[in-house]
Amino acid sequence: NKERVQIFQGIVLKRKRGKMDASFTVRKISHGAVGVEKTFALHSPRIETIEVVSEGRVRRSRLYYLRDRRGKAARIRERGRV
């Protein structure tokens, strides 16, 4: 078996809700400030685990505006703990 686990960590830009066709798109900034986006099927047998590292506070459901931002402008404010 030559399959290896690859970690893809980034910001979730969108979620497509549904029963079996649910999916989500993740954007990460790779080496050299190149943005890489991947869309994953939520119920795919190839996905081993999904881990939420941190949650942020946003006022939109689709975060496409982050594609045009660079550096600190592309950050999302942390959600305040009560």
mmCIF file of the N, C-alpha and C atoms, coordinates in Angstrom:
data_MODEL
# 
_entry.id   MODEL 
# 
loop_
_atom_site.group_PDB 
_atom_site.id 
_atom_site.type_symbol 
_atom_site.label_atom_id 
_atom_site.label_alt_id 
_atom_site.label_comp_id 
_atom_site.label_asym_id 
_atom_site.label_entity_id 
_atom_site.label_seq_id 
_atom_site.pdbx_PDB_ins_code 
_atom_site.Cartn_x 
_atom_site.Cartn_y 
_atom_site.Cartn_z 
_atom_site.occupancy 
_atom_site.B_iso_or_equiv 
_atom_site.pdbx_formal_charge 
_atom_site.auth_seq_id 
_atom_site.auth_comp_id 
_atom_site.auth_asym_id 
_atom_site.auth_atom_id 
_atom_site.pdbx_PDB_model_num 
ATOM 1   N N  . ASN A 1 1  ? 0.847   -1.181 0.000  1.00 0.00 ? 1  ASN A N  1 
ATOM 2   C CA . ASN A 1 1  ? 0.000   0.000  0.000  1.00 0.00 ? 1  ASN A CA 1 
ATOM 3   C C  . ASN A 1 1  ? 0.887   1.236  0.000  1.00 0.00 ? 1  ASN A C  1 
ATOM 4   N N  . LYS A 1 2  ? 0.843   2.011  -1.069 1.00 0.00 ? 2  LYS A N  1 
ATOM 5   C CA . LYS A 1 2  ? 1.720   3.167  -1.206 1.00 0.00 ? 2  LYS A CA 1 
ATOM 6   C C  . LYS A 1 2  ? 1.017   4.481  -0.884 1.00 0.00 ? 2  LYS A C  1 
ATOM 7   N N  . GLU A 1 3  ? -0.194  4.423  -0.346 1.00 0.00 ? 3  GLU A N  1 
ATOM 8   C CA . GLU A 1 3  ? -0.906  5.657  -0.029 1.00 0.00 ? 3  GLU A CA 1 
ATOM 9   C C  . GLU A 1 3  ? -0.368  6.263  1.252  1.00 0.00 ? 3  GLU A C  1 
ATOM 10  N N  . ARG A 1 4  ? -0.230  7.591  1.246  1.00 0.00 ? 4  ARG A N  1 
ATOM 11  C CA . ARG A 1 4  ? 0.264   8.308  2.417  1.00 0.00 ? 4  ARG A CA 1 
ATOM 12  C C  . ARG A 1 4  ? -0.738  9.376  2.799  1.00 0.00 ? 4  ARG A C  1 
ATOM 13  N N  . VAL A 1 5  ? -0.752  9.703  4.070  1.00 0.00 ? 5  VAL A N  1 
ATOM 14  C CA . VAL A 1 5  ? -1.629  10.760 4.560  1.00 0.00 ? 5  VAL A CA 1 
ATOM 15  C C  . VAL A 1 5  ? -0.967  12.100 4.280  1.00 0.00 ? 5  VAL A C  1 
ATOM 16  N N  . GLN A 1 6  ? -1.695  13.002 3.639  1.00 0.00 ? 6  GLN A N  1 
ATOM 17  C CA . GLN A 1 6  ? -1.200  14.347 3.376  1.00 0.00 ? 6  GLN A CA 1 
ATOM 18  C C  . GLN A 1 6  ? -2.068  15.333 4.139  1.00 0.00 ? 6  GLN A C  1 
ATOM 19  N N  . ILE A 1 7  ? -1.440  16.172 4.940  1.00 0.00 ? 7  ILE A N  1 
ATOM 20  C CA . ILE A 1 7  ? -2.164  17.172 5.711  1.00 0.00 ? 7  ILE A CA 1 
ATOM 21  C C  . ILE A 1 7  ? -2.339  18.415 4.851  1.00 0.00 ? 7  ILE A C  1 
ATOM 22  N N  . PHE A 1 8  ? -3.567  18.895 4.769  1.00 0.00 ? 8  PHE A N  1 
ATOM 23  C CA . PHE A 1 8  ? -3.875  20.119 4.022  1.00 0.00 ? 8  PHE A CA 1 
ATOM 24  C C  . PHE A 1 8  ? -4.545  21.061 5.004  1.00 0.00 ? 8  PHE A C  1 
ATOM 25  N N  . GLN A 1 9  ? -3.810  22.054 5.474  1.00 0.00 ? 9  GLN A N  1 
ATOM 26  C CA . GLN A 1 9  ? -4.304  22.965 6.501  1.00 0.00 ? 9  GLN A CA 1 
ATOM 27  C C  . GLN A 1 9  ? -4.469  24.350 5.908  1.00 0.00 ? 9  GLN A C  1 
ATOM 28  N N  . GLY A 1 10 ? -5.643  24.948 6.124  1.00 0.00 ? 10 GLY A N  1 
ATOM 29  C CA . GLY A 1 10 ? -5.894  26.280 5.602  1.00 0.00 ? 10 GLY A CA 1 
ATOM 30  C C  . GLY A 1 10 ? -7.214  26.822 6.101  1.00 0.00 ? 10 GLY A C  1 
ATOM 31  N N  . ILE A 1 11 ? -7.734  27.811 5.393  1.00 0.00 ? 11 ILE A N  1 
ATOM 32  C CA . ILE A 1 11 ? -8.982  28.476 5.757  1.00 0.00 ? 11 ILE A CA 1 
ATOM 33  C C  . ILE A 1 11 ? -10.102 27.917 4.891  1.00 0.00 ? 11 ILE A C  1 
ATOM 34  N N  . VAL A 1 12 ? -11.220 27.589 5.513  1.00 0.00 ? 12 VAL A N  1 
ATOM 35  C CA . VAL A 1 12 ? -12.376 27.099 4.771  1.00 0.00 ? 12 VAL A CA 1 
ATOM 36  C C  . VAL A 1 12 ? -13.071 28.298 4.131  1.00 0.00 ? 12 VAL A C  1 
ATOM 37  N N  . LEU A 1 13 ? -13.091 28.318 2.787  1.00 0.00 ? 13 LEU A N  1 
ATOM 38  C CA . LEU A 1 13 ? -13.717 29.419 2.062  1.00 0.00 ? 13 LEU A CA 1 
ATOM 39  C C  . LEU A 1 13 ? -15.219 29.231 1.925  1.00 0.00 ? 13 LEU A C  1 
ATOM 40  N N  . LYS A 1 14 ? -15.648 27.991 1.744  1.00 0.00 ? 14 LYS A N  1 
ATOM 41  C CA . LYS A 1 14 ? -17.078 27.747 1.575  1.00 0.00 ? 14 LYS A CA 1 
ATOM 42  C C  . LYS A 1 14 ? -17.417 26.324 1.986  1.00 0.00 ? 14 LYS A C  1 
ATOM 43  N N  . ARG A 1 15 ? -18.684 26.150 2.321  1.00 0.00 ? 15 ARG A N  1 
ATOM 44  C CA . ARG A 1 15 ? -19.236 24.829 2.590  1.00 0.00 ? 15 ARG A CA 1 
ATOM 45  C C  . ARG A 1 15 ? -20.469 24.651 1.730  1.00 0.00 ? 15 ARG A C  1 
ATOM 46  N N  . LYS A 1 16 ? -20.572 23.508 1.082  1.00 0.00 ? 16 LYS A N  1 
ATOM 47  C CA . LYS A 1 16 ? -21.776 23.172 0.321  1.00 0.00 ? 16 LYS A CA 1 
ATOM 48  C C  . LYS A 1 16 ? -22.502 22.109 1.117  1.00 0.00 ? 16 LYS A C  1 
ATOM 49  N N  . ARG A 1 17 ? -23.662 22.463 1.610  1.00 0.00 ? 17 ARG A N  1 
ATOM 50  C CA . ARG A 1 17 ? -24.413 21.535 2.451  1.00 0.00 ? 17 ARG A CA 1 
ATOM 51  C C  . ARG A 1 17 ? -25.243 20.611 1.576  1.00 0.00 ? 17 ARG A C  1 
ATOM 52  N N  . GLY A 1 18 ? -25.528 19.471 2.116  1.00 0.00 ? 18 GLY A N  1 
ATOM 53  C CA . GLY A 1 18 ? -26.326 18.480 1.419  1.00 0.00 ? 18 GLY A CA 1 
ATOM 54  C C  . GLY A 1 18 ? -26.225 17.175 2.170  1.00 0.00 ? 18 GLY A C  1 
ATOM 55  N N  . LYS A 1 19 ? -26.849 16.164 1.660  1.00 0.00 ? 19 LYS A N  1 
ATOM 56  C CA . LYS A 1 19 ? -26.787 14.876 2.341  1.00 0.00 ? 19 LYS A CA 1 
ATOM 57  C C  . LYS A 1 19 ? -25.472 14.177 1.991  1.00 0.00 ? 19 LYS A C  1 
ATOM 58  N N  . MET A 1 20 ? -25.410 13.554 0.849  1.00 0.00 ? 20 MET A N  1 
ATOM 59  C CA . MET A 1 20 ? -24.193 12.834 0.489  1.00 0.00 ? 20 MET A CA 1 
ATOM 60  C C  . MET A 1 20 ? -23.272 13.646 -0.418 1.00 0.00 ? 20 MET A C  1 
ATOM 61  N N  . ASP A 1 21 ? -23.753 14.738 -0.975 1.00 0.00 ? 21 ASP A N  1 
ATOM 62  C CA . ASP A 1 21 ? -22.910 15.537 -1.869 1.00 0.00 ? 21 ASP A CA 1 
ATOM 63  C C  . ASP A 1 21 ? -22.371 16.788 -1.183 1.00 0.00 ? 21 ASP A C  1 
ATOM 64  N N  . ALA A 1 22 ? -22.300 16.787 0.133  1.00 0.00 ? 22 ALA A N  1 
ATOM 65  C CA . ALA A 1 22 ? -21.750 17.930 0.864  1.00 0.00 ? 22 ALA A CA 1 
ATOM 66  C C  . ALA A 1 22 ? -20.251 18.028 0.597  1.00 0.00 ? 22 ALA A C  1 
ATOM 67  N N  . SER A 1 23 ? -19.765 19.264 0.519  1.00 0.00 ? 23 SER A N  1 
ATOM 68  C CA . SER A 1 23 ? -18.342 19.466 0.268  1.00 0.00 ? 23 SER A CA 1 
ATOM 69  C C  . SER A 1 23 ? -17.895 20.763 0.921  1.00 0.00 ? 23 SER A C  1 
ATOM 70  N N  . PHE A 1 24 ? -16.588 20.963 0.948  1.00 0.00 ? 24 PHE A N  1 
ATOM 71  C CA . PHE A 1 24 ? -16.022 22.199 1.476  1.00 0.00 ? 24 PHE A CA 1 
ATOM 72  C C  . PHE A 1 24 ? -14.749 22.508 0.716  1.00 0.00 ? 24 PHE A C  1 
ATOM 73  N N  . THR A 1 25 ? -14.434 23.800 0.619  1.00 0.00 ? 25 THR A N  1 
ATOM 74  C CA . THR A 1 25 ? -13.248 24.260 -0.095 1.00 0.00 ? 25 THR A CA 1 
ATOM 75  C C  . THR A 1 25 ? -12.296 24.902 0.896  1.00 0.00 ? 25 THR A C  1 
ATOM 76  N N  . VAL A 1 26 ? -11.036 24.471 0.854  1.00 0.00 ? 26 VAL A N  1 
ATOM 77  C CA . VAL A 1 26 ? -10.007 24.961 1.771  1.00 0.00 ? 26 VAL A CA 1 
ATOM 78  C C  . VAL A 1 26 ? -8.937  25.672 0.957  1.00 0.00 ? 26 VAL A C  1 
ATOM 79  N N  . ARG A 1 27 ? -8.479  26.830 1.450  1.00 0.00 ? 27 ARG A N  1 
ATOM 80  C CA . ARG A 1 27 ? -7.414  27.587 0.791  1.00 0.00 ? 27 ARG A CA 1 
ATOM 81  C C  . ARG A 1 27 ? -6.241  27.702 1.737  1.00 0.00 ? 27 ARG A C  1 
ATOM 82  N N  . LYS A 1 28 ? -5.067  27.359 1.225  1.00 0.00 ? 28 LYS A N  1 
ATOM 83  C CA . LYS A 1 28 ? -3.850  27.548 2.013  1.00 0.00 ? 28 LYS A CA 1 
ATOM 84  C C  . LYS A 1 28 ? -2.846  28.328 1.187  1.00 0.00 ? 28 LYS A C  1 
ATOM 85  N N  . ILE A 1 29 ? -1.962  29.017 1.878  1.00 0.00 ? 29 ILE A N  1 
ATOM 86  C CA . ILE A 1 29 ? -0.890  29.751 1.219  1.00 0.00 ? 29 ILE A CA 1 
ATOM 87  C C  . ILE A 1 29 ? 0.339   28.859 1.245  1.00 0.00 ? 29 ILE A C  1 
ATOM 88  N N  . SER A 1 30 ? 0.768   28.425 0.073  1.00 0.00 ? 30 SER A N  1 
ATOM 89  C CA . SER A 1 30 ? 1.898   27.518 -0.041 1.00 0.00 ? 30 SER A CA 1 
ATOM 90  C C  . SER A 1 30 ? 3.196   28.312 -0.076 1.00 0.00 ? 30 SER A C  1 
ATOM 91  N N  . HIS A 1 31 ? 4.294   27.638 -0.276 1.00 0.00 ? 31 HIS A N  1 
ATOM 92  C CA . HIS A 1 31 ? 5.601   28.289 -0.312 1.00 0.00 ? 31 HIS A CA 1 
ATOM 93  C C  . HIS A 1 31 ? 5.659   29.289 -1.463 1.00 0.00 ? 31 HIS A C  1 
ATOM 94  N N  . GLY A 1 32 ? 6.260   30.425 -1.203 1.00 0.00 ? 32 GLY A N  1 
ATOM 95  C CA . GLY A 1 32 ? 6.371   31.447 -2.228 1.00 0.00 ? 32 GLY A CA 1 
ATOM 96  C C  . GLY A 1 32 ? 5.112   32.260 -2.400 1.00 0.00 ? 32 GLY A C  1 
ATOM 97  N N  . ALA A 1 33 ? 4.254   32.275 -1.393 1.00 0.00 ? 33 ALA A N  1 
ATOM 98  C CA . ALA A 1 33 ? 3.010   33.061 -1.381 1.00 0.00 ? 33 ALA A CA 1 
ATOM 99  C C  . ALA A 1 33 ? 2.080   32.681 -2.528 1.00 0.00 ? 33 ALA A C  1 
ATOM 100 N N  . VAL A 1 34 ? 2.019   31.398 -2.849 1.00 0.00 ? 34 VAL A N  1 
ATOM 101 C CA . VAL A 1 34 ? 1.115   30.905 -3.876 1.00 0.00 ? 34 VAL A CA 1 
ATOM 102 C C  . VAL A 1 34 ? -0.098  30.299 -3.180 1.00 0.00 ? 34 VAL A C  1 
ATOM 103 N N  . GLY A 1 35 ? -1.287  30.775 -3.533 1.00 0.00 ? 35 GLY A N  1 
ATOM 104 C CA . GLY A 1 35 ? -2.500  30.244 -2.927 1.00 0.00 ? 35 GLY A CA 1 
ATOM 105 C C  . GLY A 1 35 ? -2.943  28.970 -3.625 1.00 0.00 ? 35 GLY A C  1 
ATOM 106 N N  . VAL A 1 36 ? -3.289  27.959 -2.828 1.00 0.00 ? 36 VAL A N  1 
ATOM 107 C CA . VAL A 1 36 ? -3.751  26.680 -3.358 1.00 0.00 ? 36 VAL A CA 1 
ATOM 108 C C  . VAL A 1 36 ? -5.117  26.393 -2.751 1.00 0.00 ? 36 VAL A C  1 
ATOM 109 N N  . GLU A 1 37 ? -6.093  26.084 -3.597 1.00 0.00 ? 37 GLU A N  1 
ATOM 110 C CA . GLU A 1 37 ? -7.431  25.746 -3.121 1.00 0.00 ? 37 GLU A CA 1 
ATOM 111 C C  . GLU A 1 37 ? -7.760  24.321 -3.513 1.00 0.00 ? 37 GLU A C  1 
ATOM 112 N N  . LYS A 1 38 ? -8.387  23.590 -2.583 1.00 0.00 ? 38 LYS A N  1 
ATOM 113 C CA . LYS A 1 38 ? -8.827  22.228 -2.850 1.00 0.00 ? 38 LYS A CA 1 
ATOM 114 C C  . LYS A 1 38 ? -10.250 22.083 -2.360 1.00 0.00 ? 38 LYS A C  1 
ATOM 115 N N  . THR A 1 39 ? -11.058 21.384 -3.138 1.00 0.00 ? 39 THR A N  1 
ATOM 116 C CA . THR A 1 39 ? -12.423 21.081 -2.737 1.00 0.00 ? 39 THR A CA 1 
ATOM 117 C C  . THR A 1 39 ? -12.488 19.610 -2.362 1.00 0.00 ? 39 THR A C  1 
ATOM 118 N N  . PHE A 1 40 ? -13.024 19.344 -1.178 1.00 0.00 ? 40 PHE A N  1 
ATOM 119 C CA . PHE A 1 40 ? -13.111 17.988 -0.659 1.00 0.00 ? 40 PHE A CA 1 
ATOM 120 C C  . PHE A 1 40 ? -14.571 17.593 -0.504 1.00 0.00 ? 40 PHE A C  1 
ATOM 121 N N  . ALA A 1 41 ? -14.888 16.359 -0.849 1.00 0.00 ? 41 ALA A N  1 
ATOM 122 C CA . ALA A 1 41 ? -16.211 15.814 -0.555 1.00 0.00 ? 41 ALA A CA 1 
ATOM 123 C C  . ALA A 1 41 ? -16.227 15.419 0.916  1.00 0.00 ? 41 ALA A C  1 
ATOM 124 N N  . LEU A 1 42 ? -17.248 15.849 1.631  1.00 0.00 ? 42 LEU A N  1 
ATOM 125 C CA . LEU A 1 42 ? -17.284 15.654 3.075  1.00 0.00 ? 42 LEU A CA 1 
ATOM 126 C C  . LEU A 1 42 ? -17.331 14.178 3.457  1.00 0.00 ? 42 LEU A C  1 
ATOM 127 N N  . HIS A 1 43 ? -18.066 13.378 2.697  1.00 0.00 ? 43 HIS A N  1 
ATOM 128 C CA . HIS A 1 43 ? -18.242 11.967 3.034  1.00 0.00 ? 43 HIS A CA 1 
ATOM 129 C C  . HIS A 1 43 ? -17.327 11.056 2.226  1.00 0.00 ? 43 HIS A C  1 
ATOM 130 N N  . SER A 1 44 ? -16.226 11.592 1.729  1.00 0.00 ? 44 SER A N  1 
ATOM 131 C CA . SER A 1 44 ? -15.305 10.797 0.926  1.00 0.00 ? 44 SER A CA 1 
ATOM 132 C C  . SER A 1 44 ? -14.580 9.768  1.794  1.00 0.00 ? 44 SER A C  1 
ATOM 133 N N  . PRO A 1 45 ? -14.451 8.543  1.330  1.00 0.00 ? 45 PRO A N  1 
ATOM 134 C CA . PRO A 1 45 ? -13.704 7.550  2.110  1.00 0.00 ? 45 PRO A CA 1 
ATOM 135 C C  . PRO A 1 45 ? -12.197 7.825  2.132  1.00 0.00 ? 45 PRO A C  1 
ATOM 136 N N  . ARG A 1 46 ? -11.722 8.708  1.265  1.00 0.00 ? 46 ARG A N  1 
ATOM 137 C CA . ARG A 1 46 ? -10.297 9.041  1.250  1.00 0.00 ? 46 ARG A CA 1 
ATOM 138 C C  . ARG A 1 46 ? -9.907  10.014 2.355  1.00 0.00 ? 46 ARG A C  1 
ATOM 139 N N  . ILE A 1 47 ? -10.883 10.731 2.929  1.00 0.00 ? 47 ILE A N  1 
ATOM 140 C CA . ILE A 1 47 ? -10.592 11.656 4.021  1.00 0.00 ? 47 ILE A CA 1 
ATOM 141 C C  . ILE A 1 47 ? -10.570 10.872 5.320  1.00 0.00 ? 47 ILE A C  1 
ATOM 142 N N  . GLU A 1 48 ? -9.430  10.911 5.993  1.00 0.00 ? 48 GLU A N  1 
ATOM 143 C CA . GLU A 1 48 ? -9.282  10.160 7.237  1.00 0.00 ? 48 GLU A CA 1 
ATOM 144 C C  . GLU A 1 48 ? -9.899  10.918 8.406  1.00 0.00 ? 48 GLU A C  1 
ATOM 145 N N  . THR A 1 49 ? -9.473  12.166 8.614  1.00 0.00 ? 49 THR A N  1 
ATOM 146 C CA . THR A 1 49 ? -10.027 12.985 9.688  1.00 0.00 ? 49 THR A CA 1 
ATOM 147 C C  . THR A 1 49 ? -10.118 14.435 9.221  1.00 0.00 ? 49 THR A C  1 
ATOM 148 N N  . ILE A 1 50 ? -11.027 15.163 9.860  1.00 0.00 ? 50 ILE A N  1 
ATOM 149 C CA . ILE A 1 50 ? -11.142 16.606 9.667  1.00 0.00 ? 50 ILE A CA 1 
ATOM 150 C C  . ILE A 1 50 ? -11.014 17.228 11.043 1.00 0.00 ? 50 ILE A C  1 
ATOM 151 N N  . GLU A 1 51 ? -10.050 18.123 11.188 1.00 0.00 ? 51 GLU A N  1 
ATOM 152 C CA . GLU A 1 51 ? -9.785  18.723 12.495 1.00 0.00 ? 51 GLU A CA 1 
ATOM 153 C C  . GLU A 1 51 ? -9.887  20.241 12.384 1.00 0.00 ? 51 GLU A C  1 
ATOM 154 N N  . VAL A 1 52 ? -10.675 20.843 13.279 1.00 0.00 ? 52 VAL A N  1 
ATOM 155 C CA . VAL A 1 52 ? -10.802 22.294 13.328 1.00 0.00 ? 52 VAL A CA 1 
ATOM 156 C C  . VAL A 1 52 ? -9.741  22.812 14.283 1.00 0.00 ? 52 VAL A C  1 
ATOM 157 N N  . VAL A 1 53 ? -8.787  23.579 13.767 1.00 0.00 ? 53 VAL A N  1 
ATOM 158 C CA . VAL A 1 53 ? -7.683  24.087 14.583 1.00 0.00 ? 53 VAL A CA 1 
ATOM 159 C C  . VAL A 1 53 ? -8.123  25.328 15.341 1.00 0.00 ? 53 VAL A C  1 
ATOM 160 N N  . SER A 1 54 ? -8.800  26.255 14.660 1.00 0.00 ? 54 SER A N  1 
ATOM 161 C CA . SER A 1 54 ? -9.305  27.456 15.323 1.00 0.00 ? 54 SER A CA 1 
ATOM 162 C C  . SER A 1 54 ? -10.536 27.942 14.572 1.00 0.00 ? 54 SER A C  1 
ATOM 163 N N  . GLU A 1 55 ? -11.369 28.704 15.277 1.00 0.00 ? 55 GLU A N  1 
ATOM 164 C CA . GLU A 1 55 ? -12.572 29.251 14.680 1.00 0.00 ? 55 GLU A CA 1 
ATOM 165 C C  . GLU A 1 55 ? -12.484 30.766 14.684 1.00 0.00 ? 55 GLU A C  1 
ATOM 166 N N  . GLY A 1 56 ? -12.944 31.369 13.617 1.00 0.00 ? 56 GLY A N  1 
ATOM 167 C CA . GLY A 1 56 ? -12.913 32.817 13.515 1.00 0.00 ? 56 GLY A CA 1 
ATOM 168 C C  . GLY A 1 56 ? -14.306 33.397 13.386 1.00 0.00 ? 56 GLY A C  1 
ATOM 169 N N  . ARG A 1 57 ? -14.389 34.706 13.527 1.00 0.00 ? 57 ARG A N  1 
ATOM 170 C CA . ARG A 1 57 ? -15.667 35.409 13.446 1.00 0.00 ? 57 ARG A CA 1 
ATOM 171 C C  . ARG A 1 57 ? -15.743 36.123 12.105 1.00 0.00 ? 57 ARG A C  1 
ATOM 172 N N  . VAL A 1 58 ? -16.688 35.717 11.271 1.00 0.00 ? 58 VAL A N  1 
ATOM 173 C CA . VAL A 1 58 ? -16.894 36.343 9.968  1.00 0.00 ? 58 VAL A CA 1 
ATOM 174 C C  . VAL A 1 58 ? -18.383 36.633 9.795  1.00 0.00 ? 58 VAL A C  1 
ATOM 175 N N  . ARG A 1 59 ? -18.693 37.521 8.870  1.00 0.00 ? 59 ARG A N  1 
ATOM 176 C CA . ARG A 1 59 ? -20.086 37.896 8.636  1.00 0.00 ? 59 ARG A CA 1 
ATOM 177 C C  . ARG A 1 59 ? -20.579 37.441 7.267  1.00 0.00 ? 59 ARG A C  1 
ATOM 178 N N  . ARG A 1 60 ? -19.862 36.552 6.642  1.00 0.00 ? 60 ARG A N  1 
ATOM 179 C CA . ARG A 1 60 ? -20.222 36.043 5.327  1.00 0.00 ? 60 ARG A CA 1 
ATOM 180 C C  . ARG A 1 60 ? -20.217 34.519 5.360  1.00 0.00 ? 60 ARG A C  1 
ATOM 181 N N  . SER A 1 61 ? -20.958 33.913 4.430  1.00 0.00 ? 61 SER A N  1 
ATOM 182 C CA . SER A 1 61 ? -20.927 32.460 4.332  1.00 0.00 ? 61 SER A CA 1 
ATOM 183 C C  . SER A 1 61 ? -19.877 32.001 3.323  1.00 0.00 ? 61 SER A C  1 
ATOM 184 N N  . ARG A 1 62 ? -19.568 32.847 2.349  1.00 0.00 ? 62 ARG A N  1 
ATOM 185 C CA . ARG A 1 62 ? -18.547 32.538 1.350  1.00 0.00 ? 62 ARG A CA 1 
ATOM 186 C C  . ARG A 1 62 ? -17.434 33.566 1.484  1.00 0.00 ? 62 ARG A C  1 
ATOM 187 N N  . LEU A 1 63 ? -16.219 33.094 1.686  1.00 0.00 ? 63 LEU A N  1 
ATOM 188 C CA . LEU A 1 63 ? -15.097 33.998 1.964  1.00 0.00 ? 63 LEU A CA 1 
ATOM 189 C C  . LEU A 1 63 ? -14.207 34.189 0.739  1.00 0.00 ? 63 LEU A C  1 
ATOM 190 N N  . TYR A 1 64 ? -14.825 34.396 -0.421 1.00 0.00 ? 64 TYR A N  1 
ATOM 191 C CA . TYR A 1 64 ? -14.067 34.549 -1.658 1.00 0.00 ? 64 TYR A CA 1 
ATOM 192 C C  . TYR A 1 64 ? -13.216 35.808 -1.669 1.00 0.00 ? 64 TYR A C  1 
ATOM 193 N N  . TYR A 1 65 ? -13.560 36.803 -0.870 1.00 0.00 ? 65 TYR A N  1 
ATOM 194 C CA . TYR A 1 65 ? -12.792 38.047 -0.842 1.00 0.00 ? 65 TYR A CA 1 
ATOM 195 C C  . TYR A 1 65 ? -11.383 37.826 -0.290 1.00 0.00 ? 65 TYR A C  1 
ATOM 196 N N  . LEU A 1 66 ? -11.146 36.718 0.401  1.00 0.00 ? 66 LEU A N  1 
ATOM 197 C CA . LEU A 1 66 ? -9.808  36.438 0.929  1.00 0.00 ? 66 LEU A CA 1 
ATOM 198 C C  . LEU A 1 66 ? -8.816  36.084 -0.176 1.00 0.00 ? 66 LEU A C  1 
ATOM 199 N N  . ARG A 1 67 ? -9.310  35.744 -1.361 1.00 0.00 ? 67 ARG A N  1 
ATOM 200 C CA . ARG A 1 67 ? -8.415  35.420 -2.474 1.00 0.00 ? 67 ARG A CA 1 
ATOM 201 C C  . ARG A 1 67 ? -7.576  36.620 -2.887 1.00 0.00 ? 67 ARG A C  1 
ATOM 202 N N  . ASP A 1 68 ? -8.133  37.815 -2.751 1.00 0.00 ? 68 ASP A N  1 
ATOM 203 C CA . ASP A 1 68 ? -7.433  39.030 -3.180 1.00 0.00 ? 68 ASP A CA 1 
ATOM 204 C C  . ASP A 1 68 ? -6.553  39.621 -2.094 1.00 0.00 ? 68 ASP A C  1 
ATOM 205 N N  . ARG A 1 69 ? -6.642  39.125 -0.883 1.00 0.00 ? 69 ARG A N  1 
ATOM 206 C CA . ARG A 1 69 ? -5.891  39.708 0.232  1.00 0.00 ? 69 ARG A CA 1 
ATOM 207 C C  . ARG A 1 69 ? -4.566  38.987 0.424  1.00 0.00 ? 69 ARG A C  1 
ATOM 208 N N  . ARG A 1 70 ? -3.589  39.718 0.923  1.00 0.00 ? 70 ARG A N  1 
ATOM 209 C CA . ARG A 1 70 ? -2.253  39.171 1.159  1.00 0.00 ? 70 ARG A CA 1 
ATOM 210 C C  . ARG A 1 70 ? -1.831  39.454 2.588  1.00 0.00 ? 70 ARG A C  1 
ATOM 211 N N  . GLY A 1 71 ? -1.022  38.602 3.151  1.00 0.00 ? 71 GLY A N  1 
ATOM 212 C CA . GLY A 1 71 ? -0.417  38.843 4.461  1.00 0.00 ? 71 GLY A CA 1 
ATOM 213 C C  . GLY A 1 71 ? -1.422  38.946 5.589  1.00 0.00 ? 71 GLY A C  1 
ATOM 214 N N  . LYS A 1 72 ? -1.252  39.980 6.421  1.00 0.00 ? 72 LYS A N  1 
ATOM 215 C CA . LYS A 1 72 ? -2.104  40.145 7.593  1.00 0.00 ? 72 LYS A CA 1 
ATOM 216 C C  . LYS A 1 72 ? -3.539  40.497 7.227  1.00 0.00 ? 72 LYS A C  1 
ATOM 217 N N  . ALA A 1 73 ? -3.750  41.038 6.043  1.00 0.00 ? 73 ALA A N  1 
ATOM 218 C CA . ALA A 1 73 ? -5.108  41.380 5.616  1.00 0.00 ? 73 ALA A CA 1 
ATOM 219 C C  . ALA A 1 73 ? -5.952  40.130 5.367  1.00 0.00 ? 73 ALA A C  1 
ATOM 220 N N  . ALA A 1 74 ? -5.310  38.992 5.154  1.00 0.00 ? 74 ALA A N  1 
ATOM 221 C CA . ALA A 1 74 ? -6.029  37.752 4.886  1.00 0.00 ? 74 ALA A CA 1 
ATOM 222 C C  . ALA A 1 74 ? -6.365  36.987 6.159  1.00 0.00 ? 74 ALA A C  1 
ATOM 223 N N  . ARG A 1 75 ? -6.001  37.546 7.314  1.00 0.00 ? 75 ARG A N  1 
ATOM 224 C CA . ARG A 1 75 ? -6.312  36.860 8.567  1.00 0.00 ? 75 ARG A CA 1 
ATOM 225 C C  . ARG A 1 75 ? -7.778  37.045 8.936  1.00 0.00 ? 75 ARG A C  1 
ATOM 226 N N  . ILE A 1 76 ? -8.279  36.133 9.745  1.00 0.00 ? 76 ILE A N  1 
ATOM 227 C CA . ILE A 1 76 ? -9.648  36.205 10.255 1.00 0.00 ? 76 ILE A CA 1 
ATOM 228 C C  . ILE A 1 76 ? -9.569  36.392 11.754 1.00 0.00 ? 76 ILE A C  1 
ATOM 229 N N  . ARG A 1 77 ? -10.405 37.306 12.276 1.00 0.00 ? 77 ARG A N  1 
ATOM 230 C CA . ARG A 1 77 ? -10.400 37.553 13.719 1.00 0.00 ? 77 ARG A CA 1 
ATOM 231 C C  . ARG A 1 77 ? -10.828 36.302 14.471 1.00 0.00 ? 77 ARG A C  1 
ATOM 232 N N  . GLU A 1 78 ? -10.148 36.041 15.579 1.00 0.00 ? 78 GLU A N  1 
ATOM 233 C CA . GLU A 1 78 ? -10.499 34.894 16.410 1.00 0.00 ? 78 GLU A CA 1 
ATOM 234 C C  . GLU A 1 78 ? -11.845 35.131 17.066 1.00 0.00 ? 78 GLU A C  1 
ATOM 235 N N  . ARG A 1 79 ? -12.585 34.058 17.224 1.00 0.00 ? 79 ARG A N  1 
ATOM 236 C CA . ARG A 1 79 ? -13.869 34.155 17.905 1.00 0.00 ? 79 ARG A CA 1 
ATOM 237 C C  . ARG A 1 79 ? -13.620 34.315 19.395 1.00 0.00 ? 79 ARG A C  1 
ATOM 238 N N  . GLY A 1 80 ? -14.256 35.310 20.009 1.00 0.00 ? 80 GLY A N  1 
ATOM 239 C CA . GLY A 1 80 ? -14.071 35.579 21.435 1.00 0.00 ? 80 GLY A CA 1 
ATOM 240 C C  . GLY A 1 80 ? -14.690 34.498 22.299 1.00 0.00 ? 80 GLY A C  1 
ATOM 241 N N  . ARG A 1 81 ? -13.962 34.068 23.292 1.00 0.00 ? 81 ARG A N  1 
ATOM 242 C CA . ARG A 1 81 ? -14.463 33.046 24.216 1.00 0.00 ? 81 ARG A CA 1 
ATOM 243 C C  . ARG A 1 81 ? -15.178 33.711 25.377 1.00 0.00 ? 81 ARG A C  1 
ATOM 244 N N  . VAL A 1 82 ? -16.299 33.142 25.787 1.00 0.00 ? 82 VAL A N  1 
ATOM 245 C CA . VAL A 1 82 ? -17.054 33.703 26.918 1.00 0.00 ? 82 VAL A CA 1 
ATOM 246 C C  . VAL A 1 82 ? -16.989 32.750 28.084 1.00 0.00 ? 82 VAL A C  1 
# 
